């Protein structure tokens, strides 16, 4: 590493992406017609079609999670109210079926629909990250109805 630092900045190792793959000649890229250009993003490796698809999917996911503005605590409260259970029972170690079902709904809605991180949900429910993952799978099967999901999140 020390030897590399002594070499300083090397132009052949700078930049990247489309310009670098074209041999550093921007003129050839700038002269292309609109139909010949490829979508590019320095964060994503792949063809123009692949990059466009990744960006499109990311925007769809962001739009979906942005339509609901609910805190994790509020979601937990709503689901507890719907199931007529107390929050302290939900976050207990109990494995009763009705509590497990409520946890599954919280995990699925929080992670898949609201975009919360699994770690945050695990901390709130006092379960493991693996538990959140398992609950999400069960929650997806329980809440396969869009109307029910919107009632919880609206």
DRENPA-3360 file (N, C-alpha, C; in nm, 2 decimals, always signed):
BEGIN
1 = XXXXXXXX = +0.08/-0.12/+0.00/+0.00/+0.00/+0.00/+0.09/+0.13/+0.00 ~ +0.19/+0.12/+0.08/+0.28/+0.23/+0.08/+0.34/+0.26/-0.05 ~ +0.38/+0.16/-0.13/+0.43/+0.18/-0.26/+0.33/+0.25/-0.35 ~ +0.21/+0.20/-0.34/+0.10/+0.26/-0.42/+0.08/+0.41/-0.39 ~ +0.08/+0.44/-0.27/+0.06/+0.58/-0.22/+0.17/+0.67/-0.28 ~ +0.30/+0.62/-0.28/+0.41/+0.69/-0.34/+0.39/+0.72/-0.49 ~ +0.32/+0.63/-0.56/+0.30/+0.65/-0.70/+0.21/+0.76/-0.73 ~ +0.13/+0.80/-0.64/+0.03/+0.91/-0.66/-0.08/+0.87/-0.75;
9 = XXXXXXXX = -0.15/+0.97/-0.80/-0.27/+0.95/-0.88/-0.23/+0.90/-1.02 ~ -0.29/+0.79/-1.07/-0.26/+0.74/-1.20/-0.38/+0.76/-1.29 ~ -0.37/+0.83/-1.40/-0.48/+0.85/-1.48/-0.55/+0.73/-1.54 ~ -0.47/+0.62/-1.56/-0.53/+0.50/-1.62/-0.62/+0.43/-1.52 ~ -0.61/+0.47/-1.39/-0.69/+0.41/-1.29/-0.80/+0.50/-1.24 ~ -0.82/+0.61/-1.30/-0.92/+0.71/-1.26/-1.05/+0.69/-1.35 ~ -1.16/+0.73/-1.30/-1.28/+0.73/-1.37/-1.34/+0.59/-1.38 ~ -1.42/+0.56/-1.48/-1.48/+0.43/-1.49/-1.61/+0.44/-1.57;
17 = XXXXXXXX = -1.68/+0.33/-1.58/-1.81/+0.33/-1.65/-1.79/+0.33/-1.80 ~ -1.89/+0.39/-1.86/-1.90/+0.39/-2.01/-1.78/+0.46/-2.08 ~ -1.74/+0.57/-2.02/-1.63/+0.65/-2.08/-1.50/+0.56/-2.08 ~ -1.47/+0.50/-1.97/-1.35/+0.42/-1.96/-1.36/+0.30/-2.05 ~ -1.48/+0.23/-2.05/-1.49/+0.12/-2.14/-1.48/+0.15/-2.29 ~ -1.50/+0.28/-2.32/-1.49/+0.32/-2.46/-1.34/+0.37/-2.49 ~ -1.25/+0.34/-2.40/-1.11/+0.37/-2.42/-1.08/+0.52/-2.38 ~ -1.17/+0.58/-2.30/-1.15/+0.72/-2.26/-1.19/+0.82/-2.36;
25 = XXXXXXXX = -1.24/+0.78/-2.47/-1.27/+0.88/-2.58/-1.42/+0.92/-2.57 ~ -1.44/+1.04/-2.51/-1.58/+1.08/-2.49/-1.64/+1.13/-2.63 ~ -1.56/+1.16/-2.72/-1.62/+1.21/-2.85/-1.71/+1.11/-2.92 ~ -1.66/+0.99/-2.91/-1.74/+0.88/-2.98/-1.87/+0.86/-2.91 ~ -1.87/+0.88/-2.78/-2.00/+0.86/-2.70/-2.09/+0.98/-2.72 ~ -2.04/+1.10/-2.72/-2.12/+1.22/-2.73/-2.18/+1.23/-2.87 ~ -2.12/+1.17/-2.97/-2.17/+1.19/-3.10/-2.28/+1.09/-3.14 ~ -2.31/+1.00/-3.05/-2.41/+0.90/-3.07/-2.55/+0.96/-3.08;
33 = XXXXXXXX = -2.63/+0.90/-3.16/-2.77/+0.94/-3.17/-2.85/+0.89/-3.05 ~ -2.96/+0.96/-3.02/-3.04/+0.92/-2.90/-3.07/+0.78/-2.90 ~ -3.11/+0.72/-3.01/-3.15/+0.58/-3.01/-3.03/+0.48/-2.99 ~ -2.91/+0.53/-3.00/-2.79/+0.44/-2.99/-2.73/+0.45/-2.85 ~ -2.78/+0.55/-2.77/-2.72/+0.56/-2.63/-2.78/+0.46/-2.54 ~ -2.69/+0.42/-2.44/-2.74/+0.33/-2.34/-2.75/+0.40/-2.21 ~ -2.84/+0.36/-2.13/-2.86/+0.41/-1.99/-2.74/+0.37/-1.91 ~ -2.69/+0.45/-1.83/-2.57/+0.42/-1.75/-2.58/+0.48/-1.61;
41 = XXXXXXXX = -2.52/+0.41/-1.51/-2.52/+0.46/-1.37/-2.39/+0.40/-1.31 ~ -2.30/+0.48/-1.26/-2.18/+0.44/-1.21/-2.19/+0.34/-1.09 ~ -2.31/+0.34/-1.03/-2.33/+0.25/-0.91/-2.37/+0.11/-0.95 ~ -2.42/+0.09/-1.08/-2.47/-0.03/-1.13/-2.39/-0.08/-1.24 ~ -2.35/-0.21/-1.23/-2.27/-0.27/-1.34/-2.37/-0.35/-1.42 ~ -2.36/-0.33/-1.55/-2.44/-0.41/-1.64/-2.48/-0.33/-1.77 ~ -2.56/-0.39/-1.86/-2.59/-0.32/-1.98/-2.69/-0.21/-1.95 ~ -2.72/-0.13/-2.06/-2.81/-0.02/-2.04/-2.95/-0.07/-2.01;
49 = XXXXXXXX = -3.00/-0.18/-2.07/-3.13/-0.23/-2.03/-3.14/-0.27/-1.89 ~ -3.03/-0.34/-1.84/-3.03/-0.38/-1.70/-3.03/-0.27/-1.61 ~ -2.95/-0.16/-1.63/-2.95/-0.04/-1.55/-3.09/+0.02/-1.55 ~ -3.15/+0.04/-1.66/-3.28/+0.10/-1.67/-3.38/+0.02/-1.59 ~ -3.38/-0.11/-1.59/-3.47/-0.20/-1.52/-3.45/-0.19/-1.37 ~ -3.32/-0.18/-1.33/-3.29/-0.17/-1.18/-3.34/-0.04/-1.13 ~ -3.32/+0.07/-1.20/-3.37/+0.20/-1.16/-3.52/+0.21/-1.16 ~ -3.58/+0.15/-1.26/-3.73/+0.15/-1.26/-3.79/+0.08/-1.14;
57 = XXXXXXXX = -3.73/-0.04/-1.11/-3.78/-0.12/-0.99/-3.75/-0.05/-0.86 ~ -3.64/+0.02/-0.85/-3.61/+0.10/-0.73/-3.71/+0.21/-0.71 ~ -3.75/+0.28/-0.82/-3.85/+0.39/-0.81/-3.98/+0.33/-0.77 ~ -4.02/+0.22/-0.83/-4.15/+0.16/-0.79/-4.16/+0.12/-0.65 ~ -4.05/+0.07/-0.59/-4.05/+0.03/-0.45/-4.06/+0.15/-0.37 ~ -3.98/+0.26/-0.40/-3.99/+0.38/-0.33/-4.13/+0.45/-0.33 ~ -4.19/+0.44/-0.45/-4.33/+0.50/-0.46/-4.42/+0.42/-0.37 ~ -4.41/+0.29/-0.37/-4.50/+0.20/-0.29/-4.49/+0.23/-0.14;
65 = XXXXXXXX = -4.36/+0.24/-0.09/-4.34/+0.27/+0.05/-4.38/+0.41/+0.09 ~ -4.37/+0.50/-0.01/-4.39/+0.64/+0.02/-4.54/+0.68/+0.04 ~ -4.63/+0.59/-0.01/-4.77/+0.62/-0.01/-4.82/+0.60/+0.13 ~ -4.75/+0.54/+0.22/-4.80/+0.52/+0.36/-4.69/+0.59/+0.45 ~ -4.74/+0.66/+0.55/-4.65/+0.73/+0.64/-4.69/+0.69/+0.78 ~ -4.65/+0.57/+0.82/-4.68/+0.52/+0.95/-4.56/+0.48/+1.03 ~ -4.55/+0.51/+1.15/-4.44/+0.47/+1.23/-4.45/+0.32/+1.27 ~ -4.34/+0.26/+1.30/-4.35/+0.12/+1.34/-4.43/+0.10/+1.47;
73 = XXXXXXXX = -4.42/+0.19/+1.56/-4.50/+0.18/+1.69/-4.65/+0.20/+1.66 ~ -4.68/+0.29/+1.56/-4.82/+0.30/+1.52/-4.88/+0.18/+1.46 ~ -4.80/+0.11/+1.37/-4.84/-0.01/+1.31/-4.86/-0.12/+1.41 ~ -4.77/-0.13/+1.51/-4.79/-0.23/+1.61/-4.91/-0.20/+1.69 ~ -4.94/-0.08/+1.72/-5.06/-0.04/+1.80/-5.19/-0.08/+1.72 ~ -5.19/-0.05/+1.59/-5.31/-0.08/+1.51/-5.33/-0.23/+1.50 ~ -5.23/-0.31/+1.48/-5.25/-0.45/+1.47/-5.29/-0.51/+1.61 ~ -5.23/-0.46/+1.72/-5.27/-0.50/+1.85/-5.42/-0.47/+1.87;
81 = XXXXXXXX = -5.46/-0.35/+1.83/-5.60/-0.31/+1.85/-5.70/-0.40/+1.77 ~ -5.66/-0.43/+1.65/-5.74/-0.52/+1.56/-5.75/-0.66/+1.62 ~ -5.65/-0.71/+1.68/-5.65/-0.84/+1.73/-5.69/-0.84/+1.88 ~ -5.72/-0.72/+1.94/-5.76/-0.71/+2.08/-5.66/-0.77/+2.17 ~ -5.53/-0.74/+2.15/-5.42/-0.78/+2.24/-5.34/-0.66/+2.28 ~ -5.27/-0.68/+2.39/-5.18/-0.58/+2.44/-5.04/-0.58/+2.38 ~ -4.98/-0.47/+2.36/-4.85/-0.46/+2.30/-4.75/-0.54/+2.38 ~ -4.76/-0.54/+2.52/-4.67/-0.62/+2.60/-4.68/-0.77/+2.57;
89 = XXXXXXXX = -4.80/-0.81/+2.54/-4.82/-0.96/+2.51/-4.76/-0.99/+2.37 ~ -4.77/-0.89/+2.28/-4.72/-0.91/+2.14/-4.56/-0.93/+2.15 ~ -4.50/-0.85/+2.23/-4.35/-0.85/+2.24/-4.30/-0.95/+2.34 ~ -4.39/-1.03/+2.40/-4.35/-1.13/+2.50/-4.29/-1.25/+2.42 ~ -4.24/-1.35/+2.49/-4.18/-1.47/+2.44/-4.29/-1.57/+2.40 ~ -4.41/-1.54/+2.43/-4.52/-1.64/+2.41/-4.53/-1.68/+2.27 ~ -4.57/-1.81/+2.25/-4.58/-1.86/+2.11/-4.73/-1.90/+2.08 ~ -4.82/-1.83/+2.15/-4.96/-1.86/+2.12/-4.99/-1.82/+1.98;
97 = XXXXXXXX = -5.08/-1.90/+1.92/-5.11/-1.88/+1.78/-5.16/-1.74/+1.74 ~ -5.25/-1.68/+1.82/-5.30/-1.55/+1.79/-5.19/-1.44/+1.80 ~ -5.09/-1.46/+1.89/-4.98/-1.36/+1.90/-4.88/-1.38/+1.78 ~ -4.86/-1.51/+1.75/-4.77/-1.53/+1.64/-4.83/-1.48/+1.51 ~ -4.96/-1.49/+1.49/-5.02/-1.43/+1.37/-5.01/-1.28/+1.37 ~ -5.03/-1.22/+1.48/-5.01/-1.07/+1.49/-4.87/-1.03/+1.46 ~ -4.77/-1.10/+1.51/-4.63/-1.07/+1.48/-4.60/-1.09/+1.34 ~ -4.66/-1.19/+1.27/-4.64/-1.21/+1.13/-4.69/-1.10/+1.05;
105 = XXXXXXXX = -4.81/-1.05/+1.09/-4.86/-0.93/+1.02/-4.78/-0.81/+1.03 ~ -4.73/-0.78/+1.15/-4.64/-0.67/+1.18/-4.52/-0.68/+1.09 ~ -4.45/-0.79/+1.09/-4.33/-0.81/+1.02/-4.35/-0.79/+0.87 ~ -4.45/-0.85/+0.82/-4.47/-0.84/+0.67/-4.50/-0.70/+0.63 ~ -4.59/-0.63/+0.70/-4.63/-0.50/+0.67/-4.52/-0.40/+0.69 ~ -4.44/-0.41/+0.80/-4.34/-0.32/+0.83/-4.22/-0.33/+0.73 ~ -4.18/-0.45/+0.70/-4.07/-0.47/+0.61/-4.10/-0.46/+0.46 ~ -4.21/-0.53/+0.42/-4.24/-0.54/+0.28/-4.32/-0.42/+0.23;
113 = XXXXXXXX = -4.41/-0.36/+0.31/-4.50/-0.26/+0.26/-4.45/-0.12/+0.31 ~ -4.39/-0.11/+0.42/-4.35/+0.02/+0.47/-4.20/+0.05/+0.46 ~ -4.12/-0.05/+0.43/-3.98/-0.03/+0.40/-3.89/-0.03/+0.52 ~ -3.94/-0.07/+0.64/-3.85/-0.07/+0.76/-3.75/-0.18/+0.75 ~ -3.64/-0.17/+0.81/-3.53/-0.27/+0.81/-3.57/-0.38/+0.91 ~ -3.54/-0.50/+0.87/-3.57/-0.62/+0.96/-3.51/-0.60/+1.10 ~ -3.39/-0.54/+1.11/-3.33/-0.52/+1.24/-3.41/-0.44/+1.33 ~ -3.47/-0.33/+1.27/-3.55/-0.24/+1.35/-3.68/-0.31/+1.40;
121 = XXXXXXXX = -3.74/-0.39/+1.31/-3.86/-0.46/+1.35/-3.82/-0.57/+1.46 ~ -3.71/-0.64/+1.44/-3.67/-0.74/+1.54/-3.65/-0.67/+1.67 ~ -3.59/-0.56/+1.68/-3.57/-0.49/+1.81/-3.70/-0.45/+1.87 ~ -3.80/-0.40/+1.79/-3.93/-0.36/+1.84/-4.01/-0.47/+1.89 ~ -4.00/-0.59/+1.83/-4.08/-0.70/+1.87/-4.00/-0.80/+1.96 ~ -3.87/-0.76/+1.99/-3.79/-0.84/+2.07/-3.78/-0.99/+2.02 ~ -3.75/-1.00/+1.89/-3.73/-1.13/+1.83/-3.60/-1.12/+1.75 ~ -3.56/-1.23/+1.70/-3.43/-1.24/+1.62/-3.46/-1.19/+1.47;
129 = XXXXXXXX = -3.35/-1.16/+1.40/-3.36/-1.12/+1.26/-3.42/-1.24/+1.18 ~ -3.38/-1.36/+1.22/-3.43/-1.48/+1.15/-3.58/-1.49/+1.18 ~ -3.62/-1.46/+1.30/-3.77/-1.46/+1.34/-3.85/-1.36/+1.25 ~ -3.79/-1.25/+1.22/-3.86/-1.15/+1.14/-3.88/-1.21/+1.00 ~ -3.77/-1.27/+0.95/-3.78/-1.33/+0.81/-3.89/-1.43/+0.81 ~ -3.89/-1.52/+0.90/-3.99/-1.63/+0.91/-4.13/-1.57/+0.92 ~ -4.15/-1.47/+1.00/-4.28/-1.40/+1.02/-4.32/-1.33/+0.90 ~ -4.23/-1.27/+0.82/-4.27/-1.21/+0.70/-4.33/-1.31/+0.60;
137 = XXXXXXXX = -4.27/-1.43/+0.59/-4.33/-1.53/+0.50/-4.47/-1.57/+0.54 ~ -4.49/-1.59/+0.67/-4.62/-1.62/+0.72/-4.72/-1.50/+0.70 ~ -4.67/-1.38/+0.73/-4.76/-1.27/+0.71/-4.80/-1.24/+0.57 ~ -4.71/-1.27/+0.48/-4.75/-1.26/+0.33/-4.87/-1.35/+0.30 ~ -4.87/-1.47/+0.35/-4.98/-1.57/+0.33/-5.11/-1.52/+0.40 ~ -5.09/-1.47/+0.52/-5.21/-1.42/+0.59/-5.27/-1.30/+0.53 ~ -5.19/-1.20/+0.49/-5.24/-1.08/+0.44/-5.23/-1.07/+0.28 ~ -5.29/-1.17/+0.22/-5.28/-1.16/+0.07/-5.39/-1.08/+0.01;
145 = XXXXXXXX = -5.46/-1.01/+0.09/-5.57/-0.92/+0.04/-5.53/-0.78/+0.05 ~ -5.53/-0.71/-0.06/-5.49/-0.57/-0.07/-5.58/-0.48/+0.01 ~ -5.71/-0.51/+0.02/-5.80/-0.43/+0.09/-5.77/-0.43/+0.24 ~ -5.74/-0.55/+0.30/-5.70/-0.56/+0.44/-5.57/-0.48/+0.46 ~ -5.47/-0.50/+0.38/-5.34/-0.43/+0.39/-5.37/-0.28/+0.40 ~ -5.45/-0.22/+0.31/-5.47/-0.08/+0.30/-5.55/-0.03/+0.43 ~ -5.63/-0.12/+0.48/-5.70/-0.08/+0.61/-5.60/-0.06/+0.72 ~ -5.50/-0.15/+0.73/-5.40/-0.13/+0.83/-5.32/-0.01/+0.81;
153 = XX = -5.28/+0.02/+0.69/-5.18/+0.12/+0.66/-5.24/+0.26/+0.63 ~ -5.37/+0.27/+0.61/-5.43/+0.40/+0.58/-5.47/+0.48/+0.71;
% end
